[in-house]
Each structure stands twice: as structure tokens, then as C-alpha cells.
Amino acid sequence: DYTFAVQRWEGAEEALYLFDNRSDPYQLRNIAASRSDIVNELQGKLAKWLTQTDDPWIAEGAGQSG
């Protein structure tokens, strides 16, 4: 199981965070750079959810970098 988060600040580059909750329960090691397969899968799920819920964040491109 993983935790995936997208951090966005106006004027700053989007940051992606991925944590393996089994091996890193305190979420101290961001593994997003080394697990692009999981990041891509979760970005797709996030984009789908944001679209289904008409969330304005999707119109701004949230979670679609990379």
C-alpha cells in the first residue's frame, strides 16, 4: 500500500510524493523518483477522480506532470 501526494504552489514546480506504507510507515522516504510505474498509475487514478468530481484542480493540471 502506498500514499501518493501532489504538492502545488503558485510559481513553484509541482512536487510528487510516494511512500511505501509497509516498509516506511512513518513516510520518511519519498520513493516517487524510483517508482515511476506506481506514480504513473496513481496519477491516472487521481486525474480520473478529479475529472469525475468536477474538481477545478484538474483544469489546472494537478498531478499530470512527468
N, CA, C and O atoms as a GROMACS GRO file, in nm:
protein
  264
    1ASP      N    1   0.083  -0.118   0.000
    1ASP     CA    2   0.000   0.000   0.000
    1ASP      C    3   0.087   0.125   0.000
    1ASP      O    4   0.193   0.129   0.063
    2TYR      N    5   0.041   0.224  -0.072
    2TYR     CA    6   0.118   0.347  -0.090
    2TYR      C    7   0.036   0.470  -0.056
    2TYR      O    8  -0.087   0.469  -0.061
    3THR      N    9   0.106   0.576  -0.021
    3THR     CA   10   0.047   0.708  -0.009
    3THR      C   11   0.106   0.792  -0.121
    3THR      O   12   0.228   0.797  -0.138
    4PHE      N   13   0.019   0.859  -0.197
    4PHE     CA   14   0.062   0.944  -0.307
    4PHE      C   15   0.008   1.084  -0.283
    4PHE      O   16  -0.109   1.102  -0.249
    5ALA      N   17   0.093   1.183  -0.299
    5ALA     CA   18   0.052   1.322  -0.279
    5ALA      C   19   0.116   1.411  -0.385
    5ALA      O   20   0.227   1.385  -0.432
    6VAL      N   21   0.044   1.515  -0.420
    6VAL     CA   22   0.092   1.616  -0.514
    6VAL      C   23   0.092   1.749  -0.440
    6VAL      O   24  -0.009   1.789  -0.383
    7GLN      N   25   0.205   1.817  -0.443
    7GLN     CA   26   0.215   1.948  -0.379
    7GLN      C   27   0.231   2.054  -0.487
    7GLN      O   28   0.319   2.045  -0.573
    8ARG      N   29   0.144   2.153  -0.483
    8ARG     CA   30   0.149   2.261  -0.581
    8ARG      C   31   0.145   2.395  -0.510
    8ARG      O   32   0.064   2.419  -0.421
    9TRP      N   33   0.234   2.482  -0.552
    9TRP     CA   34   0.238   2.619  -0.504
    9TRP      C   35   0.248   2.709  -0.626
    9TRP      O   36   0.320   2.677  -0.720
   10GLU      N   37   0.178   2.818  -0.624
   10GLU     CA   38   0.185   2.912  -0.735
   10GLU      C   39   0.329   2.960  -0.753
   10GLU      O   40   0.392   3.005  -0.658
   11GLY      N   41   0.378   2.951  -0.875
   11GLY     CA   42   0.513   2.995  -0.905
   11GLY      C   43   0.621   2.893  -0.873
   11GLY      O   44   0.739   2.921  -0.892
   12ALA      N   45   0.582   2.776  -0.826
   12ALA     CA   46   0.680   2.672  -0.792
   12ALA      C   47   0.652   2.546  -0.873
   12ALA      O   48   0.539   2.524  -0.918
   13GLU      N   49   0.753   2.465  -0.890
   13GLU     CA   50   0.738   2.339  -0.961
   13GLU      C   51   0.656   2.241  -0.877
   13GLU      O   52   0.670   2.236  -0.755
   14GLU      N   53   0.572   2.164  -0.944
   14GLU     CA   54   0.492   2.063  -0.876
   14GLU      C   55   0.583   1.956  -0.816
   14GLU      O   56   0.680   1.915  -0.879
   15ALA      N   57   0.552   1.911  -0.696
   15ALA     CA   58   0.629   1.806  -0.630
   15ALA      C   59   0.540   1.684  -0.610
   15ALA      O   60   0.425   1.695  -0.569
   16LEU      N   61   0.596   1.567  -0.641
   16LEU     CA   62   0.524   1.441  -0.624
   16LEU      C   63   0.587   1.364  -0.510
   16LEU      O   64   0.709   1.359  -0.495
   17TYR      N   65   0.502   1.303  -0.429
   17TYR     CA   66   0.548   1.224  -0.315
   17TYR      C   67   0.483   1.087  -0.320
   17TYR      O   68   0.363   1.074  -0.341
   18LEU      N   69   0.564   0.985  -0.300
   18LEU     CA   70   0.514   0.848  -0.293
   18LEU      C   71   0.585   0.779  -0.177
   18LEU      O   72   0.707   0.782  -0.166
   19PHE      N   73   0.505   0.719  -0.091
   19PHE     CA   74   0.559   0.649   0.025
   19PHE      C   75   0.506   0.507   0.028
   19PHE      O   76   0.388   0.484   0.002
   20ASP      N   77   0.593   0.412   0.060
   20ASP     CA   78   0.554   0.272   0.078
   20ASP      C   79   0.518   0.255   0.225
   20ASP      O   80   0.605   0.253   0.312
   21ASN      N   81   0.390   0.242   0.252
   21ASN     CA   82   0.342   0.238   0.390
   21ASN      C   83   0.382   0.112   0.465
   21ASN      O   84   0.381   0.110   0.588
   22ARG      N   85   0.415   0.007   0.394
   22ARG     CA   86   0.458  -0.117   0.462
   22ARG      C   87   0.602  -0.106   0.511
   22ARG      O   88   0.631  -0.136   0.626
   23SER      N   89   0.692  -0.062   0.422
   23SER     CA   90   0.833  -0.056   0.460
   23SER      C   91   0.872   0.078   0.524
   23SER      O   92   0.979   0.089   0.584
   24ASP      N   93   0.787   0.178   0.510
   24ASP     CA   94   0.816   0.312   0.562
   24ASP      C   95   0.689   0.372   0.624
   24ASP      O   96   0.636   0.470   0.572
   25PRO      N   97   0.641   0.314   0.734
   25PRO     CA   98   0.513   0.358   0.792
   25PRO      C   99   0.512   0.503   0.840
   25PRO      O  100   0.405   0.562   0.854
   26TYR      N  101   0.629   0.560   0.865
   26TYR     CA  102   0.635   0.700   0.909
   26TYR      C  103   0.654   0.796   0.793
   26TYR      O  104   0.667   0.917   0.813
   27GLN      N  105   0.654   0.744   0.673
   27GLN     CA  106   0.663   0.822   0.550
   27GLN      C  107   0.780   0.919   0.552
   27GLN      O  108   0.764   1.040   0.536
   28LEU      N  109   0.898   0.863   0.572
   28LEU     CA  110   1.020   0.943   0.578
   28LEU      C  111   1.098   0.942   0.447
   28LEU      O  112   1.180   1.031   0.423
   29ARG      N  113   1.074   0.841   0.360
   29ARG     CA  114   1.149   0.827   0.235
   29ARG      C  115   1.056   0.840   0.115
   29ARG      O  116   0.974   0.752   0.089
   30ASN      N  117   1.070   0.949   0.042
   30ASN     CA  118   0.993   0.971  -0.079
   30ASN      C  119   1.054   0.886  -0.190
   30ASN      O  120   1.169   0.907  -0.229
   31ILE      N  121   0.978   0.790  -0.241
   31ILE     CA  122   1.028   0.699  -0.344
   31ILE      C  123   0.970   0.730  -0.482
   31ILE      O  124   0.978   0.646  -0.572
   32ALA      N  125   0.912   0.847  -0.500
   32ALA     CA  126   0.848   0.882  -0.628
   32ALA      C  127   0.945   0.872  -0.745
   32ALA      O  128   0.907   0.824  -0.852
   33ALA      N  129   1.067   0.917  -0.727
   33ALA     CA  130   1.164   0.917  -0.837
   33ALA      C  131   1.203   0.776  -0.880
   33ALA      O  132   1.233   0.753  -0.997
   34SER      N  133   1.203   0.683  -0.788
   34SER     CA  134   1.247   0.547  -0.820
   34SER      C  135   1.132   0.453  -0.855
   34SER      O  136   1.157   0.340  -0.897
   35ARG      N  137   1.008   0.495  -0.838
   35ARG     CA  138   0.893   0.409  -0.867
   35ARG      C  139   0.796   0.481  -0.960
   35ARG      O  140   0.679   0.500  -0.928
   36SER      N  141   0.847   0.521  -1.076
   36SER     CA  142   0.764   0.595  -1.172
   36SER      C  143   0.645   0.513  -1.219
   36SER      O  144   0.543   0.570  -1.258
   37ASP      N  145   0.656   0.380  -1.217
   37ASP     CA  146   0.543   0.296  -1.257
   37ASP      C  147   0.423   0.317  -1.165
   37ASP      O  148   0.310   0.330  -1.212
   38ILE      N  149   0.448   0.321  -1.037
   38ILE     CA  150   0.340   0.341  -0.940
   38ILE      C  151   0.291   0.485  -0.945
   38ILE      O  152   0.170   0.510  -0.937
   39VAL      N  153   0.383   0.580  -0.958
   39VAL     CA  154   0.344   0.721  -0.968
   39VAL      C  155   0.252   0.741  -1.088
   39VAL      O  156   0.149   0.807  -1.076
   40ASN      N  157   0.288   0.685  -1.204
   40ASN     CA  158   0.205   0.699  -1.324
   40ASN      C  159   0.067   0.639  -1.303
   40ASN      O  160  -0.033   0.698  -1.344
   41GLU      N  161   0.061   0.522  -1.240
   41GLU     CA  162  -0.068   0.458  -1.213
   41GLU      C  163  -0.155   0.546  -1.122
   41GLU      O  164  -0.273   0.566  -1.148
   42LEU      N  165  -0.096   0.596  -1.015
   42LEU     CA  166  -0.172   0.677  -0.920
   42LEU      C  167  -0.206   0.815  -0.976
   42LEU      O  168  -0.311   0.870  -0.942
   43GLN      N  169  -0.121   0.871  -1.062
   43GLN     CA  170  -0.155   0.997  -1.129
   43GLN      C  171  -0.279   0.978  -1.216
   43GLN      O  172  -0.366   1.064  -1.221
   44GLY      N  173  -0.286   0.864  -1.285
   44GLY     CA  174  -0.402   0.835  -1.367
   44GLY      C  175  -0.529   0.823  -1.284
   44GLY      O  176  -0.633   0.876  -1.321
   45LYS      N  177  -0.519   0.755  -1.171
   45LYS     CA  178  -0.635   0.741  -1.082
   45LYS      C  179  -0.677   0.876  -1.025
   45LYS      O  180  -0.796   0.905  -1.015
   46LEU      N  181  -0.579   0.958  -0.989
   46LEU     CA  182  -0.610   1.091  -0.936
   46LEU      C  183  -0.678   1.176  -1.042
   46LEU      O  184  -0.779   1.241  -1.014
   47ALA      N  185  -0.625   1.176  -1.163
   47ALA     CA  186  -0.684   1.255  -1.271
   47ALA      C  187  -0.827   1.210  -1.300
   47ALA      O  188  -0.915   1.293  -1.323
   48LYS      N  189  -0.849   1.080  -1.299
   48LYS     CA  190  -0.984   1.026  -1.324
   48LYS      C  191  -1.080   1.073  -1.214
   48LYS      O  192  -1.191   1.117  -1.243
   49TRP      N  193  -1.037   1.064  -1.089
   49TRP     CA  194  -1.122   1.105  -0.977
   49TRP      C  195  -1.152   1.254  -0.983
   49TRP      O  196  -1.267   1.295  -0.963
   50LEU      N  197  -1.051   1.334  -1.010
   50LEU     CA  198  -1.072   1.479  -1.017
   50LEU      C  199  -1.167   1.515  -1.130
   50LEU      O  200  -1.248   1.607  -1.117
   51THR      N  201  -1.158   1.444  -1.242
   51THR     CA  202  -1.248   1.467  -1.355
   51THR      C  203  -1.390   1.427  -1.319
   51THR      O  204  -1.484   1.501  -1.346
   52GLN      N  205  -1.406   1.310  -1.258
   52GLN     CA  206  -1.539   1.260  -1.221
   52GLN      C  207  -1.609   1.352  -1.120
   52GLN      O  208  -1.732   1.363  -1.120
   53THR      N  209  -1.532   1.416  -1.036
   53THR     CA  210  -1.590   1.502  -0.933
   53THR      C  211  -1.592   1.649  -0.973
   53THR      O  212  -1.623   1.736  -0.891
   54ASP      N  213  -1.557   1.677  -1.098
   54ASP     CA  214  -1.553   1.815  -1.149
   54ASP      C  215  -1.468   1.906  -1.062
   54ASP      O  216  -1.501   2.023  -1.040
   55ASP      N  217  -1.360   1.853  -1.012
   55ASP     CA  218  -1.270   1.931  -0.927
   55ASP      C  219  -1.192   2.030  -1.014
   55ASP      O  220  -1.133   1.989  -1.114
   56PRO      N  221  -1.191   2.157  -0.978
   56PRO     CA  222  -1.119   2.255  -1.060
   56PRO      C  223  -0.968   2.235  -1.064
   56PRO      O  224  -0.900   2.289  -1.151
   57TRP      N  225  -0.916   2.157  -0.970
   57TRP     CA  226  -0.772   2.132  -0.966
   57TRP      C  227  -0.725   2.064  -1.093
   57TRP      O  228  -0.613   2.089  -1.138
   58ILE      N  229  -0.808   1.977  -1.153
   58ILE     CA  230  -0.769   1.905  -1.274
   58ILE      C  231  -0.752   2.001  -1.390
   58ILE      O  232  -0.664   1.981  -1.475
   59ALA      N  233  -0.834   2.105  -1.396
   59ALA     CA  234  -0.822   2.203  -1.504
   59ALA      C  235  -0.689   2.277  -1.498
   59ALA      O  236  -0.640   2.328  -1.599
   60GLU      N  237  -0.631   2.281  -1.380
   60GLU     CA  238  -0.501   2.346  -1.361
   60GLU      C  239  -0.386   2.250  -1.386
   60GLU      O  240  -0.270   2.290  -1.375
   61GLY      N  241  -0.416   2.124  -1.418
   61GLY     CA  242  -0.312   2.027  -1.450
   61GLY      C  243  -0.252   1.957  -1.330
   61GLY      O  244  -0.143   1.901  -1.342
   62ALA      N  245  -0.318   1.956  -1.219
   62ALA     CA  246  -0.263   1.894  -1.099
   62ALA      C  247  -0.239   1.745  -1.118
   62ALA      O  248  -0.325   1.673  -1.169
   63GLY      N  249  -0.122   1.700  -1.078
   63GLY     CA  250  -0.090   1.558  -1.082
   63GLY      C  251  -0.062   1.505  -1.220
   63GLY      O  252  -0.057   1.384  -1.239
   64GLN      N  253  -0.044   1.593  -1.319
   64GLN     CA  254  -0.024   1.547  -1.455
   64GLN      C  255   0.117   1.574  -1.507
   64GLN      O  256   0.140   1.564  -1.628
   65SER      N  257   0.210   1.606  -1.420
   65SER     CA  258   0.346   1.632  -1.466
   65SER      C  259   0.415   1.501  -1.499
   65SER      O  260   0.367   1.393  -1.466
   66GLY      N  261   0.528   1.513  -1.565
   66GLY     CA  262   0.609   1.396  -1.589
   66GLY      C  263   0.584   1.336  -1.719
   66GLY      O  264   0.646   1.235  -1.754
   0.00000   0.00000   0.00000
